[in-house]
Amino acid sequence: MAKRTGIEVSIAIAEAARQANVDVVSAYPITPQTHIVEHLAQLVADGDLDAEYITVESEHTAMSACVGASAAGARVFTSTSSQGLALMNEIVYLASSLRTPVIMALANRALSGPISIWNDHSDVMNERDTGWICIFANNGQEAYDLTLMAFRIGEDRRVMLPVMVNFDGFILTHVIEPIHIFEDQEIADFIPPYEPLCVLDTDNPITVGPVGVPDVYTEAKKQQEMAIRESRPVIEEVFEEFARRYGRRYRPVETYRADDAEIVLLAQGSVIEAAEVAVDHLRDQGKKVGTVELRLWRPFPFDDLREVLCSTSIKQVVVLDRCISFGGPPGPVLSEVRSALYLEKDKPMVVGVVAGLGGRDISLEEYVEMFEIGEECLRTGKDPGEEPELVKIVGLRE
Amino acid sequence: MSVVVDSIKENPVEEFLRTDRLPHVWCTGCGIGTTVNCFARAVKECGIPLDELAIVSGIGCTGRVAGYLKLDSFHTTHGRPIAFATGLHLANPKLKVVVYSGDGDLVGIGGNHFIHAARRNLDITVILLNNFTYAMTGGQVTPTAPLDSIETTTPYGVFEENFNLPHLAASCGAVYVARWTAYHVMQVKKAMVEALNKKGFSFIEILSPCPTIYLRRNRLGSAIDELKYYKEHSVIQHGADTREVGITVRRPEKIIVGKFVDIEKPDYLTAMNKHLSEVLGDKYVRWGE
């Protein structure tokens, strides 16, 4: 049985990679991800994990080595943050288009400049269209569980795509939480050895990653698009099996006190649990509020989101973005949520706010302010800004 | 007693420091601050007007230098200070551009820029603090870590060969190459003055104690022990064959220090102006002269 242990979330994630018995780890140090790969280096050195640990000279090389190792048939894990992910970007696209199921733990951190080592979501949003399956954890237990599930999802023969598990830098990576760590055997049953679909093999030579001339490029992209869409049922199967085995159920879209809510705050990552405190506080005052968590970011859970938001009691959604889409609608989550609801007839209004950039804390009062923005929209029937696209930053010092 | 107190009220290099940013982030015993002190004195001595001097750093402990010096400075991304400096220098050749960063930054993630700037003989000065580790992120292995070094990503010791930095710089084309340690404060300052006044790619490697990470993890004692070791085991060999100066083990019997290379060669802009003048004749407008 799983033991509940006080453990640093980074170490728990590294333990998940060990329990998944990865073959290759390649990573480069970057705050706040570093403890994950340091722990893996120690496990490999101690002989507790039979894997190659490749110390590389940059994240670009780390992801290149991961894709190379995956093409050779290895189960591969890496971890990074912020600038590291941005530097990997070129190869991040390759991992998905070459269908190499690399698993990445992404400790979310703001992108430069100015230089910030603290948490927001600008790093992951920069990778939105890279074709990776992208999932958010909002606490340490979820980060551990989702890292385990990522192997099952990404390596499934019907999927064969890389998976990015997101968890907030420092807020999660550096805290010690009570986490249920499973017995190794339990995980061995859940995550069988990886059986790659096609590998580089000198007896049966293949070429990975050749030029896609105009004759085939479009079709290759269509296949990639189909692959990530078709991963949806597999993701739910894995969530379902995890719930059956271990009793914790994950959903592509999670809700808190949203059943009879009129106003919901929609967000991703660790802010959700803080927002739930604000919800309880406002519920005590008789306000009908709740939260919606967009756990699955890619593939985008259109149906689940519509089921939660449309033809229900919810009249107003306040989307909290943790990064800015400069010159566009305030943030990427807002645009996507609005877009997903566009054709629906019975849908709530959607307003966007931006907060928690570069490690700025969001206070209870500020969550309350976000709900008040929702209330105001509902009352007046329009966004509080003079223009709907005006960036509303909550917690901005003026 | 009061006389002593009065005399230390103002740091002699205070005019070069952004005192509003102090205290700095460096640990007690770290050698970076010592070299910044040397650098401030070198700036004073080299004769280059302050408004013609720019300093560029990358990421890491030494990467913080640009933030503490009261000069025009550019704190860039990890590994890229030489690339930023290339743009800075070529767009404004009047500026003396100094890159001041660590081993992980300049020859780990940024190694490509280092070899190409040296190859082209770009007229910049590169000051590299070598503490044999990625100290700021907690002590992962860098390409300078000697064999058997204990790092967080090599808990049972390094087994890869490391870089011999003076040789790397010299073999790529640097016109000035020196190595000193954080113990050799006068020599460091003098080398900095020479490098600042050198036309072309000048490079100084400074070995620097990292008591919090590298020394502690490798059980090499305190920063004082390391400085004593530098003092007792450094052998000055000006003009030494750079092939022979590699630091391959943690505590070699001798560390060869000194000025290894000081040659004359056309720098990038000089070569560019000469070549394009020959090819294009009067149509070419010479740049940066």
Interface residues (C-beta under 8 A of the other chain):
Chain A: Y28 P29 I30 T31 T34 H35 V37 E38 A41 Q42 A45 D46 Y53 T55 E57 S58 Q83 L87 S112 I115
Chain B: I59 H75 T77 H78 G79 G108 I109 G111 Y134 M136 T137 G138 Q140 V141 P143 T152 T153 T154 P155 Y156 E160
